[in-house]
Amino acid sequence: MKKTIIVALMAFMPFVAFAQKFGHVNTDDIIPMMSEYKAAQAELETLQKQYGEEWEYMQNEYQKKITDYESQRESLPENIRTRREQEIMDSQDKMRQYAQDVQTNLDQKSNELMSSINNKVLKAIQAVGEEGAYVCIFNMAGGVVPFVSSTLTTDVTEAVKAKLGIK
């Protein structure tokens, strides 16, 4: 009796597998079209510009110290010359630290902004999946999924765009 049930289930399994729906989407095609993404890019560009202006100011100050030092070097007493050389090295260290801090801050801000955008896209994909009774929707972005057959899956990119209000 058990063998009959197992054989019947095994015979029925291929039909169940073929009845399931799978989809695919490419979020790299969707995200750049979102108004939130465009606003995030503008915010990051503004922040980069502000950091760039500060960087330029620091470079000008550094260059001024070097020029002043080089023009007066021979006439300076040893203790003043040593202090100015230390100031120049301190300026280099400050600039190096500033560059690292800027990169860290920009990365954090970008991650913060993109996190909310990615969550919104994920919710839209999940809604499309539930409404369309998909078993699984693969994201083709970034080459994470090496292969998905476009003939055996449905491209749900347009449905996700519609869910997000993108035309």
Backbone as numpy.savetxt, mean C-alpha at the origin, in Angstrom:
# Nx Ny Nz CAx CAy CAz Cx Cy Cz
-24.22 -51.94 3.45 -25.04 -50.75 3.45 -24.17 -49.48 3.45
-23.13 -49.49 4.33 -22.24 -48.34 4.40 -21.51 -48.15 3.09
-21.10 -49.25 2.47 -20.39 -49.15 1.20 -21.28 -48.54 0.13
-22.53 -48.86 0.14 -23.48 -48.33 -0.84 -23.62 -46.82 -0.66
-23.70 -46.38 0.59 -23.84 -44.95 0.87 -22.57 -44.21 0.45
-21.41 -44.78 0.76 -20.14 -44.15 0.40 -19.99 -44.07 -1.11
-20.34 -45.15 -1.81 -20.25 -45.16 -3.27 -21.22 -44.14 -3.85
-22.41 -44.04 -3.29 -23.40 -43.08 -3.78 -22.91 -41.65 -3.56
-22.32 -41.39 -2.41 -21.78 -40.06 -2.13 -20.63 -39.72 -3.07
-19.76 -40.67 -3.29 -18.62 -40.43 -4.18 -19.09 -40.19 -5.62
-20.12 -40.85 -6.01 -20.66 -40.65 -7.36 -21.33 -39.30 -7.47
-21.93 -38.83 -6.38 -22.65 -37.56 -6.38 -21.72 -36.36 -6.23
-20.54 -36.53 -5.62 -19.62 -35.44 -5.34 -19.21 -34.64 -6.58
-18.89 -35.25 -7.70 -18.51 -34.44 -8.86 -19.61 -33.48 -9.29
-20.86 -33.90 -9.16 -21.97 -33.03 -9.56 -22.08 -31.84 -8.62
-21.82 -32.05 -7.35 -21.87 -30.98 -6.38 -20.74 -29.99 -6.65
-19.56 -30.52 -6.96 -18.40 -29.66 -7.22 -18.63 -28.77 -8.44
-19.27 -29.33 -9.48 -19.50 -28.55 -10.68 -20.62 -27.54 -10.50
-21.48 -27.73 -9.54 -22.58 -26.80 -9.30 -22.11 -25.57 -8.53
-20.95 -25.61 -7.94 -20.46 -24.49 -7.15 -19.92 -23.40 -8.07
-20.12 -22.16 -7.61 -19.67 -21.00 -8.40 -18.41 -20.41 -7.79
-17.47 -20.10 -8.65 -16.25 -19.44 -8.23 -16.10 -18.16 -9.05
-15.53 -17.15 -8.42 -15.35 -15.89 -9.11 -13.92 -15.39 -8.97
-13.60 -14.38 -9.76 -12.31 -13.73 -9.63 -12.48 -12.23 -9.83
-11.58 -11.48 -9.21 -11.63 -10.02 -9.26 -10.19 -9.52 -9.24
-9.97 -8.36 -9.77 -8.65 -7.75 -9.72 -8.79 -6.39 -9.02
-8.42 -6.35 -7.75 -8.57 -5.11 -6.98 -7.62 -4.02 -7.47
-6.56 -4.40 -8.18 -5.66 -3.38 -8.75 -6.37 -2.55 -9.81
-7.42 -3.09 -10.41 -8.20 -2.35 -11.40 -9.27 -1.50 -10.73
-9.63 -1.84 -9.51 -10.73 -1.17 -8.82 -10.24 -0.02 -7.94
-9.26 -0.29 -7.11 -8.84 0.69 -6.11 -8.45 2.05 -6.70
-7.66 2.10 -7.79 -7.30 3.43 -8.33 -8.50 4.24 -8.82
-9.62 3.60 -9.04 -10.81 4.30 -9.52 -11.65 4.88 -8.38
-11.32 4.52 -7.15 -12.11 4.95 -6.00 -11.77 6.39 -5.62
-12.79 7.16 -5.27 -12.56 8.54 -4.83 -11.73 8.58 -3.55
-11.90 7.59 -2.69 -11.14 7.52 -1.45 -9.63 7.36 -1.74
-9.34 6.59 -2.77 -7.94 6.38 -3.15 -7.35 7.68 -3.68
-8.09 8.37 -4.51 -7.61 9.64 -5.06 -7.39 10.66 -3.94
-8.28 10.69 -2.96 -8.13 11.60 -1.82 -6.91 11.21 -0.98
-6.70 9.92 -0.81 -5.54 9.44 -0.04 -4.24 9.82 -0.75
-4.22 9.68 -2.06 -3.02 10.04 -2.82 -2.75 11.54 -2.70
-3.79 12.34 -2.76 -3.62 13.79 -2.62 -3.10 14.14 -1.22
-3.62 13.47 -0.21 -3.16 13.71 1.16 -1.69 13.33 1.32
-1.31 12.21 0.74 0.09 11.78 0.82 1.01 12.74 0.05
0.56 13.23 -1.08 1.37 14.19 -1.85 1.56 15.49 -1.07
0.51 15.95 -0.39 0.62 17.16 0.43 1.61 16.95 1.56
1.53 15.80 2.19 2.45 15.48 3.28 3.89 15.39 2.77
4.08 14.77 1.61 5.42 14.68 1.02 5.97 16.07 0.71
5.11 16.94 0.23 5.55 18.30 -0.09 6.00 19.03 1.17
5.25 18.87 2.26 5.63 19.50 3.52 6.98 18.97 4.00
7.13 17.65 3.95 8.41 17.07 4.35 9.53 17.52 3.44
9.23 17.65 2.17 10.23 18.09 1.20 10.70 19.51 1.46
9.78 20.38 1.84 10.15 21.75 2.16 11.06 21.80 3.38
10.75 21.01 4.38 11.60 20.95 5.57 12.97 20.38 5.22
12.98 19.36 4.37 14.25 18.76 3.94 15.11 19.79 3.21
14.50 20.56 2.35 15.21 21.58 1.60 15.79 22.63 2.55
15.02 23.02 3.56 15.49 23.97 4.55 16.72 23.41 5.29
16.62 22.14 5.69 17.73 21.50 6.40 18.98 21.44 5.52
18.80 21.12 4.26 19.94 21.05 3.34 20.59 22.42 3.16
19.78 23.45 3.04 20.31 24.80 2.89 21.11 25.22 4.12
20.58 24.91 5.29 21.29 25.23 6.54 22.61 24.45 6.62
22.56 23.21 6.24 23.75 22.37 6.26 24.80 22.93 5.29
24.37 23.25 4.09 25.30 23.79 3.09 25.89 25.12 3.55
25.08 25.94 4.20 25.56 27.22 4.72 26.65 27.00 5.77
26.43 26.02 6.66 27.43 25.72 7.68 28.74 25.28 7.04
28.65 24.44 6.02 29.87 23.96 5.35 30.58 25.12 4.65
29.84 25.95 3.95 30.44 27.08 3.24 31.11 28.04 4.21
30.41 28.37 5.29 30.98 29.27 6.30 32.24 28.66 6.91
32.16 27.40 7.21 33.31 26.73 7.83 34.51 26.73 6.88
34.26 26.36 5.64 35.36 26.29 4.67 36.00 27.66 4.42
35.18 28.71 4.42 35.73 30.04 4.16 36.52 30.58 5.35
36.22 30.12 6.56 36.88 30.63 7.76 37.83 29.63 8.41
37.91 28.47 7.88 38.64 27.36 8.52 40.06 27.73 8.95
40.80 28.33 8.06 42.20 28.62 8.34 42.37 29.68 9.43
41.40 30.56 9.57 41.55 31.65 10.55 40.93 31.32 11.91
40.26 30.17 12.02 39.60 29.83 13.28 40.56 29.17 14.27
40.41 29.49 15.56 41.18 28.77 16.57 40.76 27.30 16.59
41.62 26.46 17.09 41.40 25.00 17.08 40.10 24.61 17.76
39.77 25.18 18.91 38.55 24.79 19.63 37.28 25.18 18.88
37.28 26.33 18.22 36.10 26.74 17.42 35.99 25.88 16.18
37.12 25.59 15.56 37.12 24.73 14.37 36.56 23.36 14.73
36.96 22.80 15.84 36.47 21.50 16.29 34.96 21.55 16.57
34.50 22.63 17.20 33.07 22.78 17.50 32.26 22.87 16.21
32.75 23.62 15.24 32.02 23.76 13.96 31.99 22.44 13.20
33.08 21.71 13.24 33.10 20.38 12.59 32.08 19.46 13.25
32.00 19.55 14.57 31.00 18.74 15.29 29.58 19.17 14.93
29.35 20.45 14.77 28.03 20.95 14.35 27.66 20.41 12.97
28.63 20.39 12.09 28.39 19.86 10.74 28.03 18.37 10.81
28.77 17.61 11.60 28.47 16.18 11.74 27.11 15.97 12.41
26.79 16.82 13.39 25.47 16.73 14.03 24.36 17.02 13.03
24.60 17.99 12.16 23.61 18.31 11.12 23.41 17.12 10.17
24.50 16.46 9.82 24.39 15.27 8.97 23.55 14.20 9.66
23.82 13.99 10.94 23.06 12.98 11.70 21.59 13.34 11.77
21.29 14.63 12.00 19.90 15.08 12.07 19.19 14.87 10.73
19.90 15.15 9.65 19.30 14.97 8.33 19.05 13.49 8.05
19.99 12.65 8.42 19.82 11.21 8.23 18.62 10.70 9.04
18.53 11.15 10.29 17.41 10.74 11.15 16.09 11.27 10.61
16.11 12.51 10.14 14.91 13.10 9.57 14.42 12.29 8.37
15.34 11.91 7.49 14.96 11.12 6.31 14.33 9.80 6.72
14.89 9.16 7.74 14.31 7.89 8.22 12.93 8.12 8.83
12.79 9.19 9.62 11.50 9.49 10.24 10.44 9.80 9.19
10.83 10.55 8.17 9.90 10.88 7.10 9.40 9.61 6.41
10.32 8.72 6.09 9.93 7.48 5.41 8.99 6.65 6.29
9.31 6.56 7.57 8.46 5.82 8.50 7.08 6.45 8.58
7.02 7.77 8.71 5.74 8.47 8.81 4.91 8.32 7.54
5.57 8.43 6.39 4.84 8.28 5.13 4.30 6.85 4.98
5.11 5.87 5.35 4.66 4.48 5.27 3.48 4.23 6.19
3.54 4.75 7.42 2.44 4.57 8.36 1.18 5.24 7.87
1.29 6.45 7.35 0.13 7.18 6.85 -0.47 6.45 5.65
0.38 5.97 4.76 -0.09 5.24 3.60 -0.83 3.97 4.03
-0.25 3.24 4.97 -0.90 2.02 5.46 -2.23 2.33 6.12
-2.28 3.41 6.87 -3.52 3.81 7.53 -4.60 4.14 6.50
-4.24 4.92 5.51 -5.22 5.31 4.49 -5.66 4.12 3.64
-4.70 3.29 3.25 -5.03 2.15 2.39 -5.79 1.06 3.14
-5.61 0.98 4.43 -6.32 -0.03 5.21 -7.83 0.17 5.12
-8.29 1.39 5.27 -9.73 1.64 5.19 -10.25 1.40 3.77
-9.45 1.74 2.78 -9.85 1.51 1.39 -9.93 0.01 1.11
-8.92 -0.72 1.54 -8.92 -2.18 1.33 -10.08 -2.85 2.05
-10.40 -2.36 3.25 -11.54 -2.93 3.99 -12.85 -2.68 3.25
-13.00 -1.51 2.67 -14.22 -1.20 1.92 -14.34 -2.11 0.69
-13.23 -2.32 -0.01 -13.24 -3.20 -1.18 -13.55 -4.64 -0.75
-12.94 -5.08 0.34 -13.18 -6.44 0.84 -14.66 -6.64 1.18
-15.28 -5.66 1.82 -16.71 -5.77 2.15 -17.56 -5.84 0.88
-17.18 -5.08 -0.13 -17.92 -5.12 -1.40 -17.77 -6.49 -2.06
-16.57 -7.05 -2.03 -16.34 -8.38 -2.61 -17.16 -9.42 -1.85
-17.16 -9.33 -0.53 -17.94 -10.27 0.28 -19.43 -10.15 -0.02
-19.93 -8.92 -0.18 -21.35 -8.72 -0.50 -21.69 -9.33 -1.86
-20.82 -9.12 -2.85 -21.04 -9.70 -4.17 -21.01 -11.22 -4.08
-20.09 -11.74 -3.30 -19.99 -13.19 -3.13 -21.23 -13.78 -2.50
-21.76 -13.12 -1.49 -22.97 -13.62 -0.83 -24.18 -13.49 -1.74
-24.31 -12.35 -2.40 -25.46 -12.14 -3.28 -25.42 -13.09 -4.48
-24.25 -13.39 -4.98 -24.13 -14.25 -6.15 -23.95 -15.71 -5.80
-23.97 -16.04 -4.52 -23.81 -17.42 -4.04 -22.50 -18.04 -4.53
-21.42 -17.27 -4.45 -20.11 -17.77 -4.85 -19.49 -18.53 -3.68
-18.82 -19.62 -3.97 -18.11 -20.38 -2.96 -16.84 -19.62 -2.59
-16.19 -19.06 -3.60 -14.92 -18.39 -3.40 -14.73 -17.36 -4.51
-14.15 -16.20 -4.13 -13.77 -15.20 -5.11 -12.27 -14.96 -4.94
-11.52 -15.19 -5.99 -10.07 -15.04 -5.96 -9.69 -13.62 -6.37
-8.74 -13.04 -5.66 -8.22 -11.73 -6.02 -6.98 -11.93 -6.88
-7.02 -11.45 -8.10 -5.93 -11.64 -9.04 -4.82 -10.59 -8.88
-5.02 -9.61 -8.01 -4.06 -8.52 -7.82 -2.77 -9.02 -7.20
-1.69 -8.47 -7.64 -0.39 -8.74 -7.04 0.21 -10.10 -7.34
-0.39 -10.88 -8.17 0.17 -12.17 -8.54 0.18 -13.19 -7.41
-0.67 -13.00 -6.40 -0.72 -13.93 -5.27 -1.29 -15.27 -5.71
-2.30 -15.22 -6.55 -2.89 -16.44 -7.09 -2.24 -16.67 -8.45
-1.45 -17.73 -8.58 -0.70 -17.92 -9.82 -1.56 -18.19 -11.06
-2.70 -18.83 -10.85 -3.55 -19.12 -12.02 -4.99 -19.31 -11.57
-5.89 -18.70 -12.31 -7.32 -18.92 -12.15 -7.89 -18.98 -13.56
-8.60 -20.03 -13.84 -9.18 -20.19 -15.17 -10.32 -19.20 -15.35
-10.20 -18.36 -16.35 -11.26 -17.39 -16.61 -12.49 -18.03 -17.24
-12.36 -19.26 -17.72 -13.52 -19.94 -18.29 -14.31 -20.70 -17.22
-13.64 -21.05 -16.12 -14.34 -21.79 -15.06 -14.74 -20.90 -13.89
-14.33 -19.64 -13.92 -14.72 -18.68 -12.88 -15.37 -17.48 -13.55
-16.09 -16.73 -12.76 -16.78 -15.55 -13.26 -16.02 -14.32 -12.81
-15.79 -13.39 -13.72 -15.15 -12.13 -13.37 -16.20 -11.24 -12.71
-16.01 -10.96 -11.43 -16.98 -10.17 -10.67 -16.50 -8.73 -10.46
-15.48 -8.33 -11.20 -14.92 -6.98 -11.04 -15.98 -5.90 -11.24
-16.78 -6.03 -12.28 -17.81 -5.02 -12.55 -18.86 -5.00 -11.45
-19.20 -6.15 -10.91 -20.19 -6.20 -9.82 -19.63 -5.53 -8.57
-18.35 -5.71 -8.30 -17.73 -5.07 -7.14 -17.66 -3.56 -7.36
-17.32 -3.14 -8.58 -17.31 -1.72 -8.90 -18.70 -1.10 -8.67
-19.71 -1.80 -9.13 -21.08 -1.32 -8.94 -21.42 -1.22 -7.47
-21.01 -2.19 -6.70 -21.27 -2.21 -5.25 -20.59 -1.01 -4.58
-19.42 -0.59 -5.11 -18.68 0.54 -4.56 -19.12 1.88 -5.18
-20.02 1.83 -6.16 -20.49 3.04 -6.79 -19.53 3.61 -7.82
-18.68 2.75 -8.38 -17.70 3.16 -9.39 -18.29 2.87 -10.76
-18.18 3.82 -11.66 -18.71 3.62 -13.00 -17.63 3.26 -13.96
